[in-house]
Amino acid sequence: MLKSLPLISILVTASGIAYSQPAYNVLPDNEILCKQAMGKLLAQQQVIFSDNQAAPDVRRAAERAIDTSREAFRAHGSYCEAQEALQAYKPEKDKSFRYRKGEVNFFGRGTG
């Protein structure tokens, strides 16, 4: 038991050093701000998309806005680019639905 005491004190000391190191952000400050803003914007779009009282074209526009931001993030790896794409998204002027693969194609409305 006494032989393991130095090992335990080294582990305790080392773990204290690890926890006392400052945490560094791997993202630049502007990306951190954009990530926070994106979280809020995506949450707003998700609320619209999930609202079963909203018109199907409004819900479809929210879904496509979310998809647009995902595509921008996938292409650039930047929250700021994704935020820009989300804020610049404009629904198609044509009122007819053109279903796209992977989208929700039925916005059923329950009666009760």
Secondary structure, 3 states (H helix, E strand, C coil): CHHHHHHHHHHHHHHHHHHHCCCCCCCCHHHHHHHHHHHHHHHHHHHHHHCCCCCHHHHHHHHHHHHHHHHHHHHHCCHHHHHHHHHHCCCCCCCCCCCCCCCCCCCCCCCC
